[in-house]
Amino acid sequence: MNKEILSFCSHKGFLLDNDLLKLFNEFEDIESIKIFIEQITKQTSQRIITKKILNKNKEKVEQIFLNIPNKNKKTIDKLKIKLGLSIEIIKEKEIVNKFVEDFGKGEVTDNSINNSINNSINDTIDKEIKKTQKTMNFDIGKKQNSFESVKIMSATPFVGKKLEVKNFVSYFKNRFVELKNILQENSCLKNLVSINKISENRQNISIIGIVSDKKITKNKNILFELEDLTGKIKVLVNSSKKELYEKAEEITLDSVIGINCSGNKEIVFVNDVIFPEAMILERKKSLVDESILFIGDLHFGSKLFLRENFLKFIDYLNGKVPNTPEVKKIKYLFIV
């Protein structure tokens, strides 16, 4: 049954966490489970449905339960209990009992009972919504002044959809093309050719490609597989070239790089690695001699946070570190 549920969820374009999958697997009535899952996905933009999300949205979940056909009610009631919503079932029974007691002398129909249940639940939901709105209005009003000076220049809307392999392929192709265009402007890349244009004869060339594989050979050399839209080729960085080797060690899979190299279509040997960088042909200059400092990856609150080093950095900014005259020029600090 797990496979059937997973297949259903995959077709709808979302995932279930393991706890919910195990819970749903306990039920034989898979059609009711599918109905419930489908209704949940219509009420949320989340791509991964967890038990925590259901608990946070109890009102919506309860409304979904009420809208599911009566023929599935037995399974749904059991599902409520499993999800920790059994209190709502007890509440329904209390309402029905009270209704029968108050109108015991009259005829009690299924419709009248359902109306009573729905009215009571709707009243509860309305109270919770008003309570939530009141809290939200307070929070928004409190924070509104903080954002009055913020102006959003542009925002790219994201339309939720099912992601497929072709979406990832398209992303990496577009990314490669954009970074390739940047690298092509670099004058260091001479005799630039596509991989499928490399001949059998040894020659000095430049290549732009995406790193699809990286290995260390027995001789401690670094062997890359570089790929462009026309083909693949093996690329070797010799360990004897220390500076180049250190640069190559930092290269990760899926990086788009340019290389100056020599070799043939079987393998090429790297002479230099060029990374995609913005080419500033004319530097902007200021009439005032000031400096800007950029920092990042501070890891506050993490085990990786280097507290002592950070305190030394604060001392540096405050001019408490000797022989650092440049600190007087620092006027701006960017945390990125």
Secondary structure, DSSP 8 states (H G I E B T S, - for coil): -HHHHHHHHHHHT-EE-HHHHHHHTT-S-HHHHHHHHHHHHHH---SEE-HHHHHHTHHHHHHHHHHS-GGGHHHHHHHHHHTT-HHHHHHHHHHHHHHHHHTTTS---HHHHHHHHHHHHHHHHHHHHHHHHHHHHHHHHHHGGGGTT---------------HHHHHHHHHHHHHHHHHHHHT-TT--SB--GGG--SS-EEEEEEEEEEEEEE-TTS-EEEEEE-SS-EEEEEE-TT-HHHHHHHHT--TT-EEEEEEEE-SSEEEEEEEE------SS----SS--EEEEE----TTSTT--HHHHHHHHHHHTT-SSS-GGGGGEEEEEE-
